């Protein structure tokens, strides 16, 4: 189904019935409302104005639309900040991040936690049983605008309490953090400071624990909201809308108490936030890279319940990226169908109408400010008609290939990047792209998730191997490929006592003795044979390692040192390959695992859902579907920015 984000408080009430009627004509079924409406719901402390919101929900429900109700905590009103100024977060430089936009709160403020609980209970009590309310979204985009971590008094006190519970004694804390170094030893938890404003780099173990603590704060906060909603709105689902290329808290942990995950898909904006180089960004500027949105579809499908929504789908140019091009004609339709092909139950567009004022006035909607459908609106209507034609899509099933993704790995590599361009989300994305170039469905799973039933597993980078992850790796019969830096660190962010890859040495007998980050322009030649025995050659960039082992390497560096090793069903890649070589290494890996592949052009992707195969053309040249295919939607020749579906 399709949905849309709507802000009745932005428009004259006389427009609401017509808006609702037109939503149905476009093919909209779900409408998200009220995530930023606290000041209209409660204009003054304790004084509530419900009439407008009651009428808005009733209007939408009357026209057959199902409401996604939101808690309004992403935008604390001015009177609340004046009453409790300690709610505002402090940035890393210790400066208050004040009122005047959104997300101006710290998760550690007791006043904020109490007021959040209060407003969530009041809203959930009023609308929890409304027949038009289908489900709930908590807050909005946790962490957006760098708001996971705060550096104020409340944050320090909460962090100290978290450490007391975790380590029990200062001596154990000193041991875990290695505080003997640089005379950082403490005799009381009250002496703990936050890992900011230090002369040089803060202790990475302390900084990692602060990230763990901050991530848990987000999860606890959301769990509080979800529990309130379930108390007052039984039978409705609860979700949260996550973001793209965002790793500042552990989404898997937060997803454990959701019914399903949602995410906000802005494929063009994320081109600028990706690890793509300038030439790649220019190439994909008006279509997006073919794997940016799908990577996140597969990630969020695996967060909770094997299903997901796109809560905000880009409908045209946005306003927040460094550059904001207009999507090429057909792309809004492609992005919508790409989400559905990857298992989305609903694609919801942001927003119904472009607002002509305030911070987002340059952000497109399904309608222009003059109340006529935009280009994206017409494409959304086309998707609605096509959905009606295709009917119910089959549920998602387990793929043959899994990619292990870790938020903690992102924190570790950021805190000790060692090379400026070693960015975790980039290495994970490039492994994913290599798999998708072969026409494969991919499941993205957390470390420690069961790997039963997979034929091939790729682990782009996993510095810490938890006991749960180690158990999953031991138990699977899949062919596993580990990327560099895997097993390099302990839980306390120290080098593994037996050297990297640490506990993985029980699966593959090798030790990493040296590592090097390779600056742009510096590469290392690699050659040898891949897992299928074919000759391969290419280059390492960004990262390489020196390995000590009695295993015979399948590939070697030009200086004679081993680059790729395999023992039984486990392989270790001791470098970051350039994309062409990475593609071939992963191709050999999945073929050796018995996974069928296909060769796709760089601009074409396919995705299977049930008996249907979807193909998407992001590029400048046409592509023909197989002769044996029974066409269901589209043409046999898929032209640029078009799609086809076949059985």
KERO-864750 format. One record per residue (C-alpha): z, y, x. Coordinates in steps of 0.25 Angstrom, whole numbers, always signed. Layout:
<r up="Z" north="Y" east="X"/>
...
//
This chain:
<r up="+0" north="+0" east="+0"/>
<r up="-1" north="+15" east="+4"/>
<r up="+10" north="+25" east="+4"/>
<r up="+12" north="+40" east="+7"/>
<r up="+23" north="+50" east="+12"/>
<r up="+25" north="+60" east="+1"/>
<r up="+34" north="+73" east="+2"/>
<r up="+36" north="+78" east="-13"/>
<r up="+45" north="+89" east="-8"/>
<r up="+33" north="+95" east="+0"/>
<r up="+25" north="+97" east="-13"/>
<r up="+26" north="+104" east="-27"/>
<r up="+31" north="+94" east="-37"/>
<r up="+19" north="+96" east="-45"/>
<r up="+11" north="+89" east="-35"/>
<r up="+19" north="+76" east="-35"/>
<r up="+13" north="+69" east="-47"/>
<r up="-1" north="+72" east="-42"/>
<r up="+2" north="+67" east="-28"/>
<r up="+8" north="+54" east="-33"/>
<r up="-4" north="+52" east="-42"/>
<r up="-14" north="+54" east="-30"/>
<r up="-5" north="+45" east="-21"/>
<r up="-8" north="+34" east="-31"/>
<r up="-23" north="+37" east="-31"/>
<r up="-23" north="+36" east="-15"/>
<r up="-16" north="+23" east="-16"/>
<r up="-2" north="+26" east="-12"/>
<r up="+9" north="+17" east="-17"/>
<r up="+21" north="+22" east="-9"/>
<r up="+26" north="+36" east="-6"/>
<r up="+37" north="+39" east="+4"/>
<r up="+45" north="+52" east="+1"/>
<r up="+58" north="+60" east="+5"/>
<r up="+60" north="+56" east="+20"/>
<r up="+61" north="+71" east="+23"/>
<r up="+67" north="+77" east="+10"/>
<r up="+82" north="+78" east="+13"/>
<r up="+82" north="+93" east="+11"/>
<r up="+76" north="+92" east="-2"/>
<r up="+85" north="+80" east="-7"/>
<r up="+98" north="+87" east="-2"/>
<r up="+95" north="+102" east="+0"/>
<r up="+110" north="+105" east="+3"/>
<r up="+121" north="+95" east="+6"/>
<r up="+125" north="+87" east="-6"/>
<r up="+115" north="+94" east="-15"/>
<r up="+103" north="+85" east="-19"/>
<r up="+90" north="+88" east="-25"/>
<r up="+84" north="+75" east="-31"/>
<r up="+75" north="+80" east="-42"/>
<r up="+63" north="+82" east="-34"/>
<r up="+64" north="+69" east="-27"/>
<r up="+67" north="+62" east="-40"/>
<r up="+54" north="+68" east="-46"/>
<r up="+46" north="+65" east="-33"/>
<r up="+50" north="+50" east="-33"/>
<r up="+48" north="+49" east="-48"/>
<r up="+34" north="+55" east="-47"/>
<r up="+29" north="+45" east="-37"/>
<r up="+35" north="+34" east="-44"/>
<r up="+29" north="+38" east="-57"/>
<r up="+15" north="+37" east="-50"/>
<r up="+17" north="+23" east="-45"/>
<r up="+21" north="+27" east="-31"/>
<r up="+32" north="+20" east="-24"/>
<r up="+42" north="+29" east="-16"/>
<r up="+47" north="+26" east="-2"/>
<r up="+60" north="+34" east="-2"/>
<r up="+65" north="+40" east="+11"/>
<r up="+79" north="+44" east="+17"/>
<r up="+78" north="+58" east="+21"/>
<r up="+86" north="+58" east="+34"/>
<r up="+74" north="+62" east="+43"/>
<r up="+76" north="+76" east="+39"/>
<r up="+91" north="+81" east="+38"/>
<r up="+91" north="+94" east="+31"/>
<r up="+96" north="+107" east="+37"/>
<r up="+109" north="+108" east="+29"/>
<r up="+113" north="+94" east="+35"/>
<r up="+110" north="+99" east="+49"/>
<r up="+118" north="+111" east="+47"/>
<r up="+129" north="+103" east="+41"/>
<r up="+129" north="+93" east="+52"/>
<r up="+122" north="+99" east="+65"/>
<r up="+126" north="+86" east="+73"/>
<r up="+115" north="+79" east="+65"/>
<r up="+104" north="+84" east="+74"/>
<r up="+100" north="+76" east="+86"/>
<r up="+100" north="+81" east="+100"/>
<r up="+88" north="+79" east="+109"/>
<r up="+88" north="+73" east="+123"/>
<r up="+91" north="+87" east="+129"/>
<r up="+103" north="+89" east="+120"/>
<r up="+96" north="+99" east="+110"/>
<r up="+98" north="+98" east="+95"/>
<r up="+86" north="+94" east="+87"/>
<r up="+88" north="+103" east="+76"/>
<r up="+83" north="+105" east="+61"/>
<r up="+69" north="+109" east="+57"/>
<r up="+61" north="+96" east="+58"/>
<r up="+66" north="+81" east="+56"/>
<r up="+74" north="+70" east="+62"/>
<r up="+85" north="+80" east="+66"/>
<r up="+96" north="+70" east="+66"/>
<r up="+104" north="+61" east="+76"/>
<r up="+107" north="+46" east="+72"/>
<r up="+121" north="+48" east="+78"/>
<r up="+126" north="+59" east="+70"/>
<r up="+137" north="+55" east="+60"/>
<r up="+134" north="+66" east="+51"/>
<r up="+120" north="+62" east="+50"/>
<r up="+123" north="+47" east="+48"/>
<r up="+132" north="+51" east="+36"/>
<r up="+122" north="+61" east="+30"/>
<r up="+110" north="+51" east="+32"/>
<r up="+118" north="+41" east="+25"/>
<r up="+122" north="+50" east="+14"/>
<r up="+108" north="+55" east="+11"/>
<r up="+102" north="+41" east="+12"/>
<r up="+112" north="+36" east="+1"/>
<r up="+109" north="+48" east="-8"/>
<r up="+94" north="+46" east="-8"/>
<r up="+95" north="+31" east="-8"/>
<r up="+104" north="+31" east="-20"/>
<r up="+95" north="+41" east="-28"/>
<r up="+82" north="+34" east="-25"/>
<r up="+86" north="+20" east="-22"/>
<r up="+83" north="+14" east="-35"/>
<r up="+71" north="+23" east="-39"/>
<r up="+60" north="+14" east="-44"/>
<r up="+50" north="+22" east="-37"/>
<r up="+57" north="+20" east="-23"/>
<r up="+51" north="+8" east="-16"/>
<r up="+58" north="+9" east="-3"/>
<r up="+64" north="+18" east="+8"/>
<r up="+61" north="+24" east="+21"/>
<r up="+73" north="+28" east="+30"/>
<r up="+72" north="+42" east="+37"/>
<r up="+59" north="+44" east="+44"/>
<r up="+54" north="+41" east="+57"/>
<r up="+67" north="+38" east="+65"/>
<r up="+66" north="+44" east="+79"/>
<r up="+54" north="+53" east="+76"/>
<r up="+54" north="+66" east="+85"/>
<r up="+63" north="+59" east="+96"/>
<r up="+75" north="+58" east="+87"/>
<r up="+81" north="+44" east="+90"/>
<r up="+90" north="+48" east="+101"/>
<r up="+99" north="+60" east="+100"/>
<r up="+108" north="+66" east="+111"/>
<r up="+120" north="+73" east="+104"/>
<r up="+135" north="+70" east="+102"/>
<r up="+133" north="+61" east="+91"/>
<r up="+123" north="+53" east="+98"/>
<r up="+132" north="+52" east="+111"/>
<r up="+144" north="+47" east="+103"/>
<r up="+136" north="+37" east="+95"/>
<r up="+130" north="+32" east="+108"/>
<r up="+143" north="+30" east="+115"/>
<r up="+148" north="+22" east="+103"/>
<r up="+136" north="+13" east="+103"/>
<r up="+139" north="+11" east="+118"/>
<r up="+153" north="+8" east="+116"/>
<r up="+149" north="-3" east="+106"/>
<r up="+138" north="-9" east="+115"/>
<r up="+146" north="-9" east="+128"/>
<r up="+160" north="-9" east="+125"/>
<r up="+165" north="-4" east="+138"/>
<r up="+160" north="+7" east="+148"/>
<r up="+159" north="-3" east="+159"/>
<r up="+149" north="-11" east="+151"/>
<r up="+141" north="+1" east="+148"/>
<r up="+141" north="+5" east="+163"/>
<r up="+136" north="-9" east="+166"/>
<r up="+125" north="-9" east="+156"/>
<r up="+120" north="+4" east="+160"/>
<r up="+121" north="+3" east="+175"/>
<r up="+130" north="+15" east="+175"/>
<r up="+135" north="+13" east="+189"/>
<r up="+121" north="+19" east="+193"/>
<r up="+123" north="+34" east="+196"/>
<r up="+138" north="+34" east="+192"/>
<r up="+135" north="+33" east="+177"/>
<r up="+147" north="+24" east="+174"/>
<r up="+155" north="+28" east="+162"/>
<r up="+170" north="+24" east="+159"/>
<r up="+169" north="+28" east="+144"/>
<r up="+159" north="+27" east="+133"/>
<r up="+162" north="+42" east="+130"/>
<r up="+156" north="+45" east="+144"/>
<r up="+142" north="+40" east="+139"/>
<r up="+132" north="+51" east="+138"/>
<r up="+118" north="+51" east="+132"/>
<r up="+106" north="+48" east="+141"/>
<r up="+100" north="+62" east="+140"/>
<r up="+102" north="+75" east="+149"/>
<r up="+104" north="+66" east="+162"/>
<r up="+99" north="+72" east="+175"/>
<r up="+89" north="+61" east="+177"/>
<r up="+86" north="+48" east="+169"/>
<r up="+98" north="+43" east="+161"/>
<r up="+103" north="+29" east="+163"/>
<r up="+92" north="+21" east="+156"/>
<r up="+102" north="+10" east="+151"/>
<r up="+110" north="+21" east="+144"/>
<r up="+97" north="+28" east="+139"/>
<r up="+92" north="+14" east="+133"/>
<r up="+106" north="+12" east="+126"/>
<r up="+105" north="+26" east="+120"/>
<r up="+91" north="+22" east="+115"/>
<r up="+97" north="+9" east="+109"/>
<r up="+108" north="+17" east="+103"/>
<r up="+99" north="+27" east="+97"/>
<r up="+90" north="+16" east="+92"/>
<r up="+101" north="+9" east="+85"/>
<r up="+106" north="+23" east="+79"/>
<r up="+92" north="+24" east="+72"/>
<r up="+93" north="+10" east="+67"/>
<r up="+107" north="+11" east="+61"/>
<r up="+103" north="+24" east="+55"/>
<r up="+92" north="+18" east="+48"/>
<r up="+100" north="+6" east="+44"/>
<r up="+110" north="+15" east="+37"/>
<r up="+99" north="+21" east="+29"/>
<r up="+92" north="+8" east="+25"/>
<r up="+106" north="+2" east="+21"/>
<r up="+108" north="+14" east="+11"/>
<r up="+94" north="+13" east="+5"/>
<r up="+96" north="-2" east="+3"/>
<r up="+109" north="+0" east="-4"/>
<r up="+104" north="+10" east="-14"/>
<r up="+89" north="+6" east="-15"/>
<r up="+89" north="-9" east="-16"/>
<r up="+76" north="-16" east="-16"/>
<r up="+69" north="-5" east="-8"/>
<r up="+64" north="-7" east="+6"/>
<r up="+68" north="+2" east="+18"/>
<r up="+59" north="+6" east="+29"/>
<r up="+58" north="+17" east="+40"/>
<r up="+46" north="+24" east="+46"/>
<r up="+45" north="+22" east="+61"/>
<r up="+35" north="+29" east="+70"/>
<r up="+24" north="+25" east="+80"/>
<r up="+26" north="+23" east="+95"/>
<r up="+41" north="+26" east="+93"/>
<r up="+51" north="+18" east="+101"/>
<r up="+64" north="+26" east="+101"/>
<r up="+72" north="+16" east="+92"/>
<r up="+70" north="+2" east="+89"/>
<r up="+62" north="+0" east="+77"/>
<r up="+65" north="-15" east="+76"/>
<r up="+80" north="-13" east="+75"/>
<r up="+78" north="-2" east="+64"/>
<r up="+68" north="-11" east="+57"/>
<r up="+78" north="-22" east="+55"/>
<r up="+84" north="-15" east="+43"/>
<r up="+71" north="-10" east="+37"/>
<r up="+63" north="-18" east="+26"/>
<r up="+50" north="-14" east="+34"/>
<r up="+46" north="-4" east="+44"/>
<r up="+37" north="+8" east="+42"/>
<r up="+30" north="+17" east="+52"/>
<r up="+23" north="+30" east="+52"/>
<r up="+8" north="+28" east="+57"/>
<r up="+1" north="+40" east="+64"/>
<r up="-10" north="+33" east="+72"/>
<r up="-16" north="+46" east="+78"/>
<r up="-3" north="+53" east="+81"/>
<r up="+2" north="+40" east="+88"/>
<r up="-10" north="+41" east="+97"/>
<r up="-4" north="+53" east="+104"/>
<r up="+10" north="+45" east="+105"/>
<r up="+4" north="+33" east="+111"/>
<r up="+2" north="+28" east="+125"/>
<r up="-13" north="+30" east="+124"/>
<r up="-20" north="+38" east="+135"/>
<r up="-27" north="+51" east="+132"/>
<r up="-41" north="+44" east="+131"/>
<r up="-35" north="+34" east="+121"/>
<r up="-28" north="+45" east="+113"/>
<r up="-41" north="+52" east="+112"/>
<r up="-49" north="+40" east="+108"/>
<r up="-39" north="+36" east="+97"/>
<r up="-35" north="+51" east="+93"/>
<r up="-42" north="+50" east="+79"/>
<r up="-40" north="+35" east="+75"/>
<r up="-28" north="+31" east="+83"/>
<r up="-28" north="+19" east="+93"/>
<r up="-30" north="+7" east="+85"/>
<r up="-17" north="+1" east="+88"/>
<r up="-7" north="+13" east="+87"/>
<r up="-4" north="+11" east="+72"/>
<r up="-6" north="-4" east="+72"/>
<r up="+4" north="-6" east="+83"/>
<r up="+15" north="+1" east="+75"/>
<r up="+11" north="-7" east="+62"/>
<r up="+14" north="-20" east="+69"/>
<r up="+26" north="-14" east="+75"/>
<r up="+32" north="-9" east="+62"/>
<r up="+28" north="-22" east="+55"/>
<r up="+37" north="-29" east="+64"/>
<r up="+49" north="-20" east="+63"/>
<r up="+54" north="-25" east="+50"/>
<r up="+49" north="-35" east="+39"/>
<r up="+35" north="-38" east="+45"/>
<r up="+30" north="-26" east="+36"/>
<r up="+29" north="-11" east="+37"/>
<r up="+24" north="+2" east="+31"/>
<r up="+16" north="+14" east="+37"/>
<r up="+25" north="+24" east="+31"/>
<r up="+17" north="+36" east="+37"/>
<r up="+2" north="+34" east="+39"/>
<r up="-6" north="+45" east="+46"/>
<r up="-16" north="+51" east="+36"/>
<r up="-23" north="+61" east="+45"/>
<r up="-19" north="+70" east="+56"/>
<r up="-4" north="+72" east="+60"/>
<r up="+3" north="+84" east="+65"/>
<r up="+13" north="+78" east="+76"/>
<r up="+4" north="+72" east="+87"/>
<r up="-1" north="+80" east="+99"/>
<r up="-15" north="+80" east="+93"/>
<r up="-18" north="+76" east="+78"/>
<r up="-32" north="+72" east="+75"/>
<r up="-38" north="+69" east="+62"/>
<r up="-40" north="+54" east="+60"/>
<r up="-54" north="+49" east="+60"/>
<r up="-59" north="+46" east="+46"/>
<r up="-54" north="+32" east="+42"/>
<r up="-42" north="+31" east="+51"/>
<r up="-31" north="+33" east="+40"/>
<r up="-38" north="+22" east="+33"/>
<r up="-38" north="+13" east="+45"/>
<r up="-23" north="+16" east="+49"/>
<r up="-19" north="+13" east="+35"/>
<r up="-26" north="-1" east="+35"/>
<r up="-22" north="-4" east="+49"/>
<r up="-7" north="-3" east="+44"/>
<r up="-10" north="-12" east="+32"/>
<r up="-17" north="-22" east="+41"/>
<r up="-5" north="-22" east="+50"/>
<r up="+5" north="-25" east="+38"/>
<r up="+9" north="-12" east="+32"/>
<r up="+13" north="-13" east="+18"/>
<r up="+11" north="+2" east="+16"/>
<r up="+4" north="+13" east="+23"/>
<r up="+10" north="+26" east="+19"/>
<r up="+3" north="+39" east="+23"/>
<r up="+10" north="+52" east="+28"/>
<r up="+9" north="+60" east="+20"/>
<r up="+3" north="+62" east="+6"/>
<r up="+0" north="+77" east="+8"/>
<r up="-1" north="+85" east="+21"/>
<r up="+10" north="+96" east="+20"/>
<r up="+6" north="+110" east="+23"/>
<r up="+19" north="+114" east="+29"/>
<r up="+29" north="+111" east="+40"/>
<r up="+29" north="+102" east="+52"/>
<r up="+19" north="+92" east="+46"/>
<r up="+8" north="+101" east="+40"/>
<r up="-3" north="+96" east="+49"/>
<r up="+0" north="+81" east="+46"/>
<r up="-11" north="+76" east="+36"/>
<r up="-8" north="+68" east="+23"/>
<r up="-15" north="+60" east="+13"/>
<r up="-18" north="+74" east="+6"/>
<r up="-21" north="+87" east="+12"/>
<r up="-12" north="+99" east="+9"/>
<r up="-22" north="+103" east="-2"/>
<r up="-18" north="+90" east="-10"/>
<r up="-31" north="+83" east="-7"/>
<r up="-33" north="+70" east="+0"/>
<r up="-35" north="+70" east="+15"/>
<r up="-44" north="+61" east="+23"/>
<r up="-32" north="+52" east="+25"/>
<r up="-29" north="+52" east="+11"/>
<r up="-43" north="+47" east="+7"/>
<r up="-42" north="+36" east="+17"/>
<r up="-28" north="+32" east="+12"/>
<r up="-34" north="+31" east="-2"/>
<r up="-45" north="+22" east="+3"/>
<r up="-34" north="+13" east="+9"/>
<r up="-27" north="+13" east="-4"/>
<r up="-40" north="+8" east="-11"/>
<r up="-43" north="-2" east="+0"/>
<r up="-29" north="-8" east="-1"/>
<r up="-31" north="-10" east="-16"/>
<r up="-43" north="-17" east="-13"/>
<r up="-37" north="-27" east="-2"/>
<r up="-24" north="-29" east="-10"/>
<r up="-11" north="-35" east="-4"/>
<r up="-12" north="-37" east="+11"/>
<r up="-6" north="-50" east="+17"/>
<r up="+8" north="-49" east="+24"/>
<r up="+8" north="-48" east="+39"/>
<r up="+10" north="-61" east="+46"/>
<r up="+15" north="-64" east="+60"/>
<r up="+4" north="-61" east="+71"/>
<r up="+1" north="-70" east="+83"/>
<r up="+5" north="-59" east="+93"/>
<r up="+18" north="-52" east="+94"/>
<r up="+21" north="-39" east="+103"/>
<r up="+35" north="-37" east="+106"/>
<r up="+39" north="-22" east="+105"/>
<r up="+53" north="-17" east="+109"/>
<r up="+59" north="-3" east="+107"/>
<r up="+69" north="-5" east="+118"/>
<r up="+57" north="-8" east="+127"/>
<r up="+52" north="+6" east="+124"/>
<r up="+66" north="+12" east="+127"/>
<r up="+67" north="+5" east="+140"/>
<r up="+53" north="+8" east="+145"/>
<r up="+55" north="+23" east="+141"/>
<r up="+68" north="+24" east="+148"/>
<r up="+63" north="+18" east="+161"/>
<r up="+48" north="+20" east="+160"/>
<r up="+46" north="+19" east="+175"/>
<r up="+32" north="+23" east="+172"/>
<r up="+29" north="+35" east="+164"/>
<r up="+18" north="+28" east="+155"/>
<r up="+26" north="+15" east="+153"/>
<r up="+28" north="+17" east="+138"/>
<r up="+32" north="+5" east="+130"/>
<r up="+25" north="+9" east="+117"/>
<r up="+12" north="+10" east="+125"/>
<r up="+13" north="-3" east="+132"/>
<r up="+17" north="-10" east="+119"/>
<r up="+5" north="-3" east="+112"/>
<r up="-5" north="-7" east="+122"/>
<r up="-1" north="-22" east="+121"/>
<r up="-2" north="-21" east="+106"/>
<r up="-16" north="-15" east="+108"/>
<r up="-21" north="-26" east="+117"/>
<r up="-17" north="-36" east="+106"/>
<r up="-23" north="-28" east="+95"/>
<r up="-36" north="-27" east="+103"/>
<r up="-37" north="-42" east="+101"/>
<r up="-37" north="-41" east="+86"/>
<r up="-22" north="-47" east="+85"/>
<r up="-11" north="-44" east="+75"/>
<r up="+1" north="-41" east="+82"/>
<r up="+16" north="-42" east="+78"/>
<r up="+26" north="-32" east="+86"/>
<r up="+40" north="-38" east="+87"/>
<r up="+53" north="-34" east="+93"/>
<r up="+59" north="-41" east="+105"/>
<r up="+67" north="-53" east="+100"/>
<r up="+58" north="-55" east="+88"/>
<r up="+54" north="-70" east="+86"/>
<r up="+40" north="-72" east="+92"/>
<r up="+39" north="-85" east="+85"/>
<r up="+24" north="-87" east="+80"/>
<r up="+18" north="-78" east="+90"/>
<r up="+7" north="-83" east="+99"/>
<r up="+7" north="-71" east="+108"/>
<r up="+18" north="-61" east="+112"/>
<r up="+16" north="-48" east="+120"/>
<r up="+28" north="-40" east="+125"/>
<r up="+23" north="-27" east="+131"/>
<r up="+36" north="-23" east="+138"/>
<r up="+50" north="-28" east="+135"/>
<r up="+60" north="-23" east="+146"/>
<r up="+72" north="-29" east="+139"/>
<r up="+71" north="-44" east="+134"/>
<r up="+83" north="-45" east="+124"/>
<r up="+88" north="-59" east="+122"/>
<r up="+81" north="-59" east="+108"/>
<r up="+68" north="-56" east="+115"/>
<r up="+70" north="-66" east="+126"/>
<r up="+73" north="-77" east="+115"/>
<r up="+60" north="-73" east="+107"/>
<r up="+52" north="-74" east="+120"/>
<r up="+58" north="-88" east="+124"/>
<r up="+56" north="-94" east="+110"/>
<r up="+41" north="-90" east="+108"/>
<r up="+29" north="-98" east="+111"/>
<r up="+20" north="-86" east="+111"/>
<r up="+13" north="-81" east="+124"/>
<r up="+21" north="-69" east="+128"/>
<r up="+16" north="-58" east="+137"/>
<r up="+27" north="-48" east="+143"/>
<r up="+23" north="-35" east="+148"/>
<r up="+29" north="-28" east="+160"/>
<r up="+43" north="-23" east="+160"/>
<r up="+47" north="-34" east="+151"/>
<r up="+61" north="-40" east="+154"/>
<r up="+63" north="-29" east="+164"/>
<r up="+77" north="-24" east="+159"/>
<r up="+90" north="-29" east="+154"/>
<r up="+96" north="-24" east="+141"/>
<r up="+104" north="-14" east="+149"/>
<r up="+91" north="-8" east="+155"/>
<r up="+92" north="-14" east="+169"/>
<r up="+82" north="-22" east="+177"/>
<r up="+84" north="-37" east="+173"/>
<r up="+93" north="-43" east="+184"/>
<r up="+82" north="-54" east="+186"/>
<r up="+71" north="-43" east="+187"/>
<r up="+61" north="-41" east="+176"/>
<r up="+57" north="-48" east="+167"/>
<r up="+71" north="-52" east="+166"/>
<r up="+74" north="-63" east="+156"/>
<r up="+59" north="-65" east="+154"/>
<r up="+60" north="-72" east="+167"/>
<r up="+64" north="-84" east="+159"/>
<r up="+51" north="-84" east="+153"/>
<r up="+42" north="-80" east="+165"/>
<r up="+47" north="-81" east="+179"/>
<r up="+44" north="-68" east="+186"/>
<r up="+51" north="-56" east="+191"/>
<r up="+46" north="-41" east="+191"/>
<r up="+50" north="-35" east="+205"/>
<r up="+44" north="-22" east="+204"/>
<r up="+37" north="-13" east="+194"/>
<r up="+28" north="-1" east="+195"/>
<r up="+24" north="+10" east="+185"/>
<r up="+9" north="+14" east="+187"/>
<r up="+6" north="+29" east="+185"/>
<r up="-7" north="+32" east="+178"/>
<r up="-19" north="+29" east="+187"/>
<r up="-11" north="+18" east="+195"/>
<r up="-15" north="+4" east="+191"/>
<r up="-14" north="-10" east="+197"/>
<r up="-25" north="-20" east="+196"/>
<r up="-23" north="-33" east="+189"/>
<r up="-31" north="-46" east="+189"/>
<r up="-30" north="-61" east="+186"/>
<r up="-31" north="-70" east="+174"/>
<r up="-25" north="-68" east="+160"/>
<r up="-18" north="-79" east="+152"/>
<r up="-31" north="-85" east="+147"/>
<r up="-36" north="-86" east="+162"/>
<r up="-46" north="-75" east="+161"/>
<r up="-48" north="-65" east="+173"/>
<r up="-42" north="-51" east="+170"/>
<r up="-41" north="-39" east="+178"/>
<r up="-36" north="-25" east="+175"/>
<r up="-25" north="-15" east="+179"/>
<r up="-10" north="-12" east="+177"/>
<r up="-6" north="+2" east="+174"/>
<r up="+7" north="+8" east="+171"/>
<r up="+16" north="-3" east="+175"/>
<r up="+16" north="-15" east="+185"/>
<r up="+26" north="-25" east="+190"/>
<r up="+28" north="-34" east="+202"/>
<r up="+32" north="-49" east="+199"/>
<r up="+39" north="-59" east="+206"/>
<r up="+36" north="-74" east="+201"/>
<r up="+31" north="-87" east="+205"/>
<r up="+21" north="-87" east="+193"/>
<r up="+7" north="-85" east="+195"/>
<r up="+1" north="-72" east="+190"/>
<r up="-10" north="-72" east="+180"/>
<r up="-14" north="-58" east="+184"/>
<r up="-11" north="-51" east="+197"/>
<r up="-11" north="-36" east="+202"/>
<r up="-20" north="-33" east="+213"/>
<r up="-9" north="-33" east="+223"/>
<r up="-7" north="-48" east="+220"/>
<r up="+6" north="-46" east="+211"/>
<r up="+6" north="-54" east="+198"/>
<r up="+3" north="-46" east="+185"/>
<r up="+3" north="-56" east="+174"/>
<r up="+12" north="-69" east="+173"/>
<r up="+13" north="-80" east="+163"/>
<r up="+23" north="-92" east="+162"/>
<r up="+22" north="-101" east="+150"/>
<r up="+20" north="-92" east="+138"/>
<r up="+25" north="-79" east="+145"/>
<r up="+17" north="-69" east="+152"/>
<r up="+22" north="-56" east="+160"/>
<r up="+13" north="-45" east="+162"/>
<r up="+18" north="-37" east="+175"/>
<r up="+10" north="-24" east="+172"/>
<r up="+5" north="-15" east="+161"/>
<r up="-10" north="-18" east="+160"/>
<r up="-21" north="-8" east="+157"/>
<r up="-26" north="-10" east="+143"/>
<r up="-38" north="-18" east="+146"/>
<r up="-30" north="-28" east="+154"/>
<r up="-19" north="-28" east="+144"/>
<r up="-29" north="-32" east="+134"/>
<r up="-34" north="-44" east="+142"/>
<r up="-20" north="-48" east="+146"/>
<r up="-15" north="-48" east="+131"/>
<r up="-28" north="-55" east="+126"/>
<r up="-26" north="-66" east="+136"/>
<r up="-11" north="-67" east="+132"/>
<r up="-14" north="-69" east="+117"/>
<r up="-26" north="-78" east="+119"/>
<r up="-17" north="-87" east="+127"/>
<r up="-7" north="-87" east="+116"/>
<r up="-18" north="-92" east="+106"/>
<r up="-20" north="-79" east="+99"/>
<r up="-34" north="-76" east="+94"/>
<r up="-40" north="-63" east="+98"/>
<r up="-52" north="-54" east="+95"/>
<r up="-59" north="-43" east="+103"/>
<r up="-58" north="-29" east="+96"/>
<r up="-64" north="-16" east="+101"/>
<r up="-54" north="-6" east="+105"/>
<r up="-55" north="+2" east="+92"/>
<r up="-54" north="-10" east="+82"/>
<r up="-42" north="-17" east="+77"/>
<r up="-40" north="-29" east="+68"/>
<r up="-27" north="-33" east="+60"/>
<r up="-26" north="-46" east="+51"/>
<r up="-17" north="-46" east="+39"/>
<r up="-17" north="-59" east="+31"/>
<r up="-32" north="-63" east="+29"/>
<r up="-37" north="-49" east="+31"/>
<r up="-42" north="-43" east="+45"/>
<r up="-42" north="-28" east="+46"/>
<r up="-51" north="-21" east="+57"/>
<r up="-49" north="-6" east="+60"/>
<r up="-59" north="+2" east="+68"/>
<r up="-53" north="+14" east="+76"/>
<r up="-65" north="+17" east="+85"/>
<r up="-78" north="+22" east="+86"/>
<r up="-87" north="+10" east="+84"/>
<r up="-89" north="+0" east="+73"/>
<r up="-84" north="-14" east="+73"/>
<r up="-88" north="-26" east="+65"/>
<r up="-79" north="-36" east="+58"/>
<r up="-81" north="-51" east="+60"/>
<r up="-93" north="-57" east="+53"/>
<r up="-85" north="-68" east="+46"/>
<r up="-75" north="-58" east="+40"/>
<r up="-75" north="-56" east="+25"/>
<r up="-74" north="-41" east="+23"/>
<r up="-63" north="-35" east="+14"/>
<r up="-63" north="-20" east="+17"/>
<r up="-72" north="-12" east="+25"/>
<r up="-85" north="-15" east="+32"/>
<r up="-89" north="-26" east="+42"/>
<r up="-93" north="-15" east="+52"/>
<r up="-80" north="-7" east="+54"/>
<r up="-84" north="+7" east="+57"/>
<r up="-75" north="+17" east="+65"/>
<r up="-62" north="+20" east="+58"/>
<r up="-64" north="+10" east="+48"/>
<r up="-58" north="-4" east="+45"/>
<r up="-62" north="-17" east="+38"/>
<r up="-54" north="-29" east="+32"/>
<r up="-59" north="-43" east="+32"/>
<r up="-54" north="-57" east="+29"/>
//
